[in-house]
Amino acid sequence: MQKYKIILCLIMIFLSQSFAEQKTTLNLMPVPAKISLNNEKFRLNDKFTIAVTGECNKKLFEYSTKTLRRLSGRTGIFFPQDFITSLDELENPSMLIKSDEAAKVKLYIDESYSLKINQSKIFLSAKTDIGAIRGLETLLQLLDIDDQGYFFPTLEITDSPRFAWRGLMIDVSRNFKPVEVIKRNLDGMAAVKLNVFHFHLVDDQGFRVECKNFPKLHEVSSDGLYYTHDQIKDIIQYAANLGIRVVPEFDIPAHATSWIFAYPELGSGAVPKSVERKWGIFNPTLNPAKESTYEFLDKFLQEMTGLFTDEYFHIGGDENNGDDWNNNPEIQKFMQQKNISNNHALQAYFNQRILKILTKYNRKMVGWEEIMHENMPKNIVIQAWYGKETLVKAARSGFQVMLSKGYYIDLIHPTVRHYLNDPIPADSPLSDIEKKLIIGGEATMWGEFVTSETIDSRIWPRTAAIAERFWSPQNIRNVDDMYRRLEITSFRLEELGLTHIKNYEMMLRRLTNNEDIFALKTLVDVIEPVKFYRRNRLFNRKYRSFSPYTRVVDAARPDQKVARNFRNMIDDFIDHKQPNTEEIKYWLNLWQNNHKKLLITIKNSPILREIEPLSENLSLISGIGLEAIDIIEQDKKVDKEWKKSSLEILEKAKEPYGQTEIMIVSGIKKLIELL
């Protein structure tokens, strides 16, 4: 008995220490470069005011006002200020914001800031108003509560980003996204200190920008779904007010169906009969051998560089299969005349011509890694997406380069996989000079399987962890703490209008025809969409632009918390970090008994029939897990045939249904293998 009292006492001490650590641990994401934490508190009350001084423009006053409103919304406190303006004359403001420069949004702008909080005053200072904006987001993340109310911890923060280019790409060509979807995601980007919105506007499936010089591009190739010039200007200004650059992408010479459907003379092969409705890599490619192609693109780029104000301009350049070029006699003759040896060299020739046009309009070229070629000048930016080897090769060759390999959030990989993926890992083979050519990275949200209803759940909250990788020091890599902070960050992002949490149960209600969702949610909480590009291969009908994106696979989210926590519980049990099995048994019992309940729901909702085998498998493997726990607890002898058949059942349970897969199989398998 004395032994158990000692163990219980140790457990209580551990829990009390963990609680104390939890209460004093900051919930910042990204983690700042340097933090010095004190032991006092700045109490937030209805006397709180903000003053802005120094050189700044309208965007800092607006952002400060927005910060005040967000604080008021969270706390319910009636602050005395309505708007923060340059006309404010406050004798003793609670918070003083000082900016040395009103900066234009551009690459390498100074985003550093310092934040000092004592018991009576908050000081935020920055060299630029954009740095002050970054500091305001840190302040919002510092808000905490205790039994006396709301407070900020007293501390000093000195912060600046690790990388200058910290981006999120959203593909609106394959599935169009209205302006309000773009804006709420821009707000989310600012909240986690991302600073580049890569706007993928044109692909085989649609041309999404009004073009006044060549109006058939948007009239014929958009299905009426495109952004007007005024809407683009509005998005650019909205982003600039958040300290975010907008870099447009017009994919050429391949992925060009929408170009060629509108203007067939641009093509190298057969004229497409419509914009593309399916997903994949297709033949239509611009003709690089015709001078009229460059005349067209010159006039087009003149208009678009006048519309998009950032100095960088993305030309795509990816996934040219070369078929149309290979089968075009005139192009083959052109290559012989120009002594061009292969299609990669021909694309380099094309890119050189485009670079001259962009240079004429004071723009710098960005492209996917396929644009890298020995004949290309070093003043272009390479976006490495296929392999990290490209990043290393590009830097060693003298190109500026950013990383997207490992940040493809459309592939439904878990957050940890993105988080530990570093543009410059500790074991990088690059020299210090070469490392400076790596300017950052981008998360990429390709649009094949997302709509306005589901896109937020694919971007958030995982992209917040990627944002930390781009901003925070390299040694910030604690996965458990990342997940702890990510949970809080995800919740906070909701106040910006992002729908990654609230749309989940809404979609489940629709799937059950407004019946009780408990049984369906119990299943969907532990399943995820299949990874990589398997979704389009695991269905007897291929997806198209206007296919339904309202099924269980669309409601299911990446990196499901319930499944991840269960796997962690199993690991802790095996490593003797979890002293009992009661919580494990709770979940296994819940899942084992859920199938009968869900069958009632499925009977009244035909859209759910495709996941019935998944539900049955969840029940079956949960029963196996309970048997394994019983064997462990009772120290029973293991039946070899039972173990063999159990492992076979677990292997079969990995099979996807409805393009979703059960995410607790590996945890239960570890229990069986423990026997």
N, C-alpha and C positions, 0 to 999 in steps of 0.2 A: 504493500500500500504506500509506503514511504517513497518508493521508487516512482510511482505514478504521480504522487504529489510534486515531486521534484520536476518531472517532465512537464506537468501542467503549469508549474510556476515558470519554467523556461519558455513555454509557449506564450504565456501571458506577457512576459517581458519582451519577447520578440514582437508580439502584436502591438504592444504599447510603443515600442521603438519605431515600428513601421508606421503607426499612426502619427507619431511625432514628426517623422520624416515627411510624410504625406502633407502635413499641415504647414511645413516650412519649405516645401519644394515649390519652385515657381513653375508656372504652366505656360512658359513661353515657347513659341514655335514660329519662326526659327529661333534657336538659341543665340543670344548675342555673343559678340566676340569676347567681351570682358564684363563681369558682374561682380560688384562688391556689395554684399547684402548686410544690412544692419538689423537691429532688433526692435525698432520702433514702428509706428504706423501713422500714416497720413489719413485722417478721418474725412470721408466725403460727406458733405452736408449741403443744405440749401443756400449756403453763402458762397459756394464754389463759383469762381469766375476765371476766365482765361483772357490774357492779353497777348497780342502778337506785335513784335517790334522788329526793326532791322529792315533789310531789303527783301521784300517778298511781293508776290502778286496775288491776284484774286484767288488762285487755287488753294493757297495756304489758309486764307480766311475761310473759304468754303469748307476745307477739310477740318479745320478746327471747329467750325460750327457743327459739322456732321459728327465729329467726335463727341461734342457736348450732348447732341441729341441721342447718340447711342448710349452714352452713360446714363442719361435721363431715362431712356427706355428700359435699360436693365434694372435700374434702381427704384424707379418711381419717384425720384426726387425732383421737385420743382426748382430748377435753377433760375437765377434772376435774368440771365442773358437770353435773348431770343436769337440774335445773330452776332457773330464776332466780326467786327469791321475795323478799318483803320481809324475810324472816328471815335472808337471807344476811349474814354478817359477814366481809367480806374486807378485809384490811389494805391491800392494794395491788392493786386490780383492774386488769386490762389495759385495760378499757374502762369508762368511767363515763358513764351515761345520766342526764340530769337533766331532769325535766319540772316546770314550774311549776303546772300545772293538769290535773286529771282532767276532760276535756271530754266533753260529750254530743255525739254525731254530729249536726251540723246545718249548714245553709247558713251560710257566712261564718265558720265556725270557723277559728281561727288554725292554719294548717298549716306555718308557717315553722319552720326549724331551722337550727342551725349545727353543722358537723362539723369538728373539728380532729384531725389525725393527725400525731404526731411519731414519732420512732424508738422511743419506749418506752411511749407512752400514746395512747389514743383517747378524745376527749371529744365527746359528742353532747348538745347542749342544745336545748330547745324550750320554747315557752310552754305548749304542750299536749302530752298524751301522743300525740295524733294526729300532731302535728308530728314527734315522736320516731319514730313508726312510719314516716313518710315518709323520715326520715333513715336508718333502718335499711335500707330498701331501697336507698338510695344506697350505703351501706357495702357491701352484698352485691354491687352492681355494680362496686365498686372492686377486688374481689379479683383478684389477678394472680399470675403465676408466672414464675420464671426458673430458672436451673440450680441454684439453692440451695434452691428450694422456693416456698412461698406467701408473699405479702406484700400489704400495702396501701401505696400511694404516700403519702408525707407531703404534706399539703396543708391548706388551709382552705377550707371551702365555706360560703357564706351563701345560703340558698335559701328561696324562697316561690313559690306559684303565681301565674300571670298571671290565671287565671280561677277563680272560686269554684265554678262548676258544671261538672264534667268527667265526662261520663256515658257509659254504654254501655246501650243498650236491647236486650233480648232478647225476642223474640216467642215465647211458648210456646202461644199459642192455635192457630195453624195446624198446628204439629207440636210436640207436648208434649215437654218436657225434664225428666227426673228430677232430684231434688234434687242428686245428686252432680255432674251436669253444671253446674248453677248454681253450686255451691260452687267447683269448680275454676276456673270463669271469674271468680268473685269474687277468688280468689287471684291470677289473672292481672291483674285490674284493679288490685289493691293493689300489685303488683310495678312497675307503670308509673304509679302515683300517680293513677289515676282514683278518683273519690269518690262517684259516684251510679250506682246500679243501677236503671234504669228497667225495671220489670217489666210487660211488656205481657201481661196475663192473660186478656183477654176480646176476642173478635172473632166474626165470623160462624161460624168453624169450631169454636169450642169455648169453654166457660166453665170456667176451670181452678182455681177456688177453692171450697172448701167454704163454703156459705152456710147457716147454721143458721136464719135467719129465713125464707128462701125456698129450701128444700132441693132443689126440682126443678131449680134452676139447675145444680147440679153433678150431680145424679142423672140428669137427662134429657139435658143438653147437654154432657157431657164424654166420652162413651164410656168412662166409668170412669177417665179420666186427669185427675186434678186433685190439688191440694195440700190437705191437711187444715190446720186451724188450727194444730195443733202443728208441722207442717212449715213453714208460713209463719213462725211465731215462731222456729223454729230458723234459717231462712235470714236473717231480720232480725238475730238475735243474732250469727250468724256474720259477716254483713257489718259490723255495728257494731264487732266486734272487729278488723276490718281498717280501720276508719275510713271505712266506706262506708255511705251512706244508701240506703234502699230506698224508691223512689217507685213506688207501684202505678198502673197504668192500667186503667180500666174504660171501654171505648169506648162513648160515647153521644153523640147520639141515633141515629147511623147505625152501620153494621157491627154490627147488633143481632140477627142471625138467632138466635144462641144464647139471647139474652134471651127473644125472642118465641116461639121453639119451646117453651120451658119454660112461659112465662106469656103465652098469646096475647092476653090483654086489654091488654097493653102496646103492641101493634102499631098501626100506622096503615093497614095494608093486608092483603093476603092472608096467612094464617098459613102459615109454612114447614112443609114435611112432615118436615124433619129439619134438623139443623145442616148448614151448607153444607159440601160436599165438594170444591168447586172453588175456584180462586183468582180474585180480581177484586173489582169493586165491585157490590154487590147492593142490592135495593130495601128490605128490611125495616128499618124505622126506628121508634123509639119515638114515641108519640103525645103531642105537647106540648099538645094542647087539652083533655086530660082531667085533672082534678084528681087522680084516682086514680093517675096516673102518678107524680106528685110525692110522694104519700103512700107509694107503693111504694119510690121511690128514697130517701126520707127514712129509712125503716126499714132499707133496705139499706145506705145510707151510714153510718148509726149503727153498724151492726155492723162494717163494713170500716174505718172510722176508729178503731174500738176495737182492731182487729187490727193494722193498719199504723200504726206510731207516728210516721212522719215528718210534719212540718208541711205538706208539699206533697202534693197529691193530683191525679193526672192524669185528666182526663175524656175524653181523645181529642178528639172533635169534628170529625173529618176526613171527607172524601169522602161527604158526604150528597148523593146525586144528586137528591133532592127528589121523585122519582116518586110515592112513596106519599102524600106530603103533597099534591101537586098533584091526585091522583085521589080524595082523601077529601073529600066534601062538608062534613062536620062541621068539618074542619080549615079549609077555605076560608071557611066561615061564621065560624069563630072569628077568623080573620085580619081579616075585615071588621069584626067587632065591636070588635076591639082596635086597629083602624087600623094593622095590620101590613102593610107594602107588598110584601114578598117573602120567600122562604124563608130568606135570610140573616138578615133581621130577625127572623123567627120563631125561628130557632135562637138568636139573641141573647137573645130573650125566655126561651127554654128555659134557656139558660146562666145568665141572671140568677137564675132560680128555683133552679138547682142551686147557684149560688154562695152564696145565702142559707143553704141547707142546710149546705154545707161550712163556712161561717163559723160557724154555730151549733155545729159540732163542732170548732171551732178549727183548721180546715184552710185552706190557700191553694190556689187553683185553678191548675192548669197545663193547657194544651191545645195541640193543633196549630194552625197559623196560622189556620184557618177560624174559630176562636172570637174573633178580633179583630174588633171592631165599635165604631162610635162610641158606641153606647149602653152598652158594657161599662165598668165602673169600671177604674181603672188599677192595681188591686191584684192583678191576675192575671198569670200568666207565659205568654208566647207562645213556642211552639216552631216556628221557621221551617224548613219542609221543602221547599217548592216553589220558592222563589226568594229570593235575597239581598235583593231589593227589599222583601220583607216585613220582614226584619230592620231595614232602614233606616227603613221606614215606622213600624214598631212603636216603635222607640226615639224617633223624632221625635214620636210621639203620646203618649209618656210611659209606655209599657209596658215592664216588664222582659222581656227576650227572650233566647233562646239559639238557636244555629244547629245545624241538622242537614243542611241543604242542602250537598251536597259530602262528606258523611260516611256515605252509604248504602253500607255495606260489603257488603250483599247483591247489589249491582249489579256486582261483580267488577271494579271499576276498579282501576288500578295504584296502588300506595302513594303515588307522587309526587303524584298528583292530589289525594289527601286531604291530604297533608302541606303542600302549598303553598296550601291553602284556609284562609284566616284569618278568624275571626269579625270581627276589626277589622283589615282590611288597611291598609297604609301610606297608601293613597290614599282612605281612608274619607271620605265627605262629612259625617260626623257631627261635631258639636261635642264638646268634652271632656266636657261634662255629659251629652250623649246617649250617648256611648261607655260611661259608667258603668252605663247601663241594660242593656248587653250582658253577661250574667252568665256566659256560657260556651257550651258546646255538647255535643252527644251524637253518638256513633257509633250507627247503628241497624242491628240485625241482624234483619230481617224473616224469618219462618219458613217461607215457601213451599217452599224447596228445600233445607232442611237437616234433618238428623236428629241424634241424639246422637252418631252416628259421624262426621259431617262438619262440625258447627257450628264446632268449634275451628279448622278450616282456613280458614273464612270470616272468623272474627273475628281470628285471630292469624296472622302477626305484625303485619298492617297497622294494627290498632288501637293498637299501641304507638307508631307514628308520629303517629297522631291525638292520643294522650295527650300527646306532646311538644308538639304545636301548642297544646294547652290549658294546659300548665304553663309551658313555657320562654319566655324573652324573644322578642319578635317577630322579632328579627334572626337568630335561629337558623334558617337556611334552606338550608344546604349539602346538596344532594340526595345527592351522592356519599358524603359522610360519614354522612348519615342511613342510607343503605343498608348501609354498613359496620357501623355500630353495631346496626342492626336485625337483621342476621344473628346477631350475638352475643346480643342480647336474645332472639331467637326460640329459640335453643338453651337459654338459661337458663330460659325459661318451661316447658320440659319437666319440670324438677324439681318443678313444682307439679302435675303430673298431666295437663297439657294434651296433647292428642293430635294437634295440627296437623302434626307431623312424622311420628310413628311410624305413624299410621293410613294414610299414603300408600302405603307399600309393602305393608302388610297388605291394602289394598283391591285393589292390583294383583295380588297373589298369588291372591286370590279370583277376579278376572276371568280369570286364566289357568288356573284350576282347579289351582292349586298347581304349575304348570309354571314354568320359568325366566322371570323377568320382565324380563330385560335389554332385549329388543327392544321390549316394550310400554313400559317406562319411558323408553327413548330417545325414543319418540314423545311420550308424555304429558308429558315434561319441557319440551316446546316448544309445547304446546297449552293453551288455557284455555277455561273455559266462556264462552259468548257473553255479551256485556255487556248491561246495562240489563235490560229485561223480555222480551228476545227468546226466552228459553228456552222459554217456554210457547207461543210462536208458531211454533216451528220443529220441530214434531213432529206426526205425523199423529194422535196421541192426546193429548188435553189431560190435564195432570197433575191429580191429586186427592190427598186427604189420605193415602191408603194406597197410592199409586203406588210403584214401586221407586225408591229413591234410592241405587242400588248400581252404576250404570253408569260408564263412563269419564268422563262429564261430572261425576260426583260425586267421583271420585278426583282429577281434574285440579284444580289450585289456582290462585287468582288470582296475577297478577304473578309468573309462573314465572321463577326465577332464571336458568336456563340460557338461555332465550330472551332475557331482558333483557340478560344479559352479552354474548350474541352481537351484539345490536343495538348495544351500546356499543362492541364491538370494531370493527364496521363504521364507526361514527362516528369512532373514534380513527384508523382507517386513512385515512379520507377527510381528516381534519384533520391528517394526518401526525404523529399522536401515537404511532401504532403502526408501528414501522419495517419489519415484515415480515408476511407473510400465512400463516405456517405454522400458527398456531393456528386461524385462520379456515378454512383448508383441512382441518385435522383434523376439525372439526365438520361441514363440508359433506360430506366423505367418509363420516363415520359415518352421517349422515342419508341420504345417497344409497344406501348399501348396506343400510340397515336394513329396507327394505320386504320383501325376499325372506325375511329371517329372521322378520319378524312374521307373514307369511302362514302359516308353519308353526304358529304359536301360534293364529292366528285360526281355522285349520282345525279345531282341537280345542276351540275355545271360541266357540260361536255368539253369545254376548253381545257379542263384539268385532267382529262383521261390519259394524256400522254405521259404524265408523271406518276401514274398509279404504280407502275413497277418500281419506281424509285422509292415511293412510300413503303411498299412492301419490303424492299431490301433494307431500308432503314430499320424497320421493326425487327427483321430477321437478325441483322448484325448486332443490334442492341441486345437482343436475347443472348447472343453468343458472348457479348461483353459481360453481361451479368453472370453467366456461367463461369467465365474466367475469374471474375472477382470472387465468386463463391469458392472456387478451388483455391485461390490464394489465401483467402481469409480462414478457410477450414483446413488449410494445409493438406488437401486431398491429393491422392495419386492421380496423375494425368493419364487419361485414356489416349493412347497414340492415334487411334482411328478418329476419335472426336477432334483432336487437334488438327489432324490432316484435313478432315472434311471442313472444319471451321475456316481454315486458311483458304481452302478452295472457294467457299462461299464468300469470303471477304474479297477475294480476287474478282469474282463475278460481280460483286456489288460496286466495283469501280466503273462498270459499264454505264455510260451516260444515257439518260432518257430525256427527251424534250430539250436536248442540247445543254443539260445541266448534269452535275455530278455531285455525289455525296462527299463531304469534306471531313468526315470523322473516321473514315475507313482506316487510315494509317494509325490513328490513335488506338483503335481496338486491336489492330494487328499487333501493335507493340505489347499489349496485354497478353495475347496468345503466345507470342514469342518469348515472353518472360517465363512461361510455364516450363 
